[in-house]
């Protein structure tokens, strides 16, 4: 009974973005493999420069060849709707049917694969920087799911450095993001009120740090040298599986069987928080769809029922174990829940994944919906993570929050200074 009530609570909680004020809609079960792609093959949070191309794709597994439509809305830093009218940030129009789709080919699980590319003949370009929400609806106007993305201007340069924590109790576990913002061509008046920053670890908006203000200014440069306030748990390298060959046991996969669809059983995982850190290359929670035998993985990659198995003996009390990663936009829901199996004395989960290479980890979810990401995997200062800093600016009297710069860094360059 405790599990049901917690999942009900989480389903409400996680329909809200971390910065709250608008509802972010989680996709229904028949929608699978939502991918946002920009400059890389990996699916991840898009951060685009004005004029750059954006591609969203997804699968509908109900075999209906439905009509889907998209709308685009502009939002301020806190994800409240901005004061801009649609014509002020959009050249062209939206609320248009997604016309590009293909049906699956030679797969046991039938699906239709939809692709939306912006700009297109209807939505020619986005003219303002800032936060955007892409909403997908059906022909009746019902909201199916939403995804966020950001558009930036290249006005300010952002220098980012990753440090070890200076707190003795956290020195082996935490990574600190320190950065500077230099805007020689734009006078940042009263920056503690007009400048806001968003700090991301591995493009995960749900764990973003949003409350930093510049500590001091040198000329046109804003300095952010926080320690405790800009700290992330280092985490551990993600676990991974690769089922590009659906009929063979390969990377991370113990065995294969065939029922109504292919079933892949992963090796049993164990906690790593009490083990020494070991470097293992990953893609920081992201995924890539691929099929070794296919010319077009978008429609020839099949859906596979993946079986996760975790041996975990620590006392959970009223908390829960979940599978976690960007495969579902870092969402905790019923499909990620690890259920205890008394026969094997392990926690298990089965979930549909489109063939490909996936990163994942196990996390503990508390009663209040907060996530303890290091409870199973551990937190290590040596872990390789990507960090992104976005800088927002709203001049006095302005009507929306611009994104004037972005900076990135990787913790492989971490220092002790």
C-alpha positions, 0 to 999 in steps of 0.5 A: 500500500505504501508503494502505491501511495508514493507512486501516486504522489510522485506521478503528481510531483514529477509532472512539475518541472524543477523550476515549477509554475508550468506543468510538464506532461509525461508521455503515456505508455504508448509513446516510446523513445522520445529523442531530442537531437542536435549536434550529436547522435545522443538524445539529450537536452537541446541547447541551441544557438539562434538559427540552429536546427532542432529535431524531435522524434518519438514512436507511437506503439499503438499501431493507429498512425495517429495525427500529432500536432506541435506548439511552441511556447516561450518561458522565463527563467522560472518557467512561467509564460513570458510576456511575448506574443507568439509573433514576437518569438516565432517567424511562421506559425505552429499548431501544425501536424507532424507530417513526417512519419514511417511505420516500423519494418520487420519488427515484432513490436509495431510502431509509427516513428514520427520526426519533427524538424525545426526550422521547417516550412511552417515554423521558419525560425525562432527569433528570441533566446530563452526557455522554450516548451515544445508541446505535442497534442493529438487531433482532439487537442489533448496534450500528449507530452512536452519537452523543454529546450533552450535557445541562446545568444552569443553575447557573453562568454562563460568560463567554467571550472570544476573543483573538488569540494573544500569541505573535508567531509565531502572532499571525496564525494562532491564536485563544485562548479565555479564560473565567470561571466564576461560581457564586454559588449553588454552592460549588465546593470545591477547583476544581482537582480538582472542576471540569473544562472542555471547550472546543469550536471549531465543536462539533467534539469531536474537536479539544476542549481538555480539560486546563484548570484555573482559574488563580486565583479571585476570590470565587466566580469561577474565572478561565481566562486561558490563552494557549498552552494554550487556543489553536485554529488560526483556520482559514479560512472553509469551502468550500460547495456547494448542490445544492437544485436537483439538475438545475442547476449552482449554488453551487460546482457546475460541471456536472451529469450523470445516471447511475444517480443525479444526479452533481454536479461541483464546481469545482476547488479550490486551496490558500488557505494562501498567499492573503490572508484573505477573509471568506465567510459559512459555517455553520462546517462544518455542513449543512442538507438541502433540496430546492427542489422538495420539500414534505418534504425529509426524504423528497423530497431525493435522494442525489447523487454529489458529485465533489470536485477539489483541485489541490495540489502540496505534497509530502505524503510519506506523508500523505493529503488528506481532505474534512472537515466535520460531514457525517459527524461530522468523521470521517476514513475511506475515503469522505473520502479524496482520491485522486491522478489523474495524468491531471488532476494533481489529487486527487479524491473522489466521495461520496454526499450528500443534497441540501442546503447543505453546508460542507466543507474539505480537511485533511491527515492525518498517519501518526499520525492527527492532522489538520493542518486548516490545511495546505490552507485556512490559519489566519487570526486573522480567521476567524469561528468559534463557540466553546463552553465546558462546565463540569463539576463533581463534588463530593467523594463524588459519583458522576457529573460534572454539567455546571453551565454553558455559555458561547458566543462568536464570533470576530467579537468577537475582540480584541487585548487 
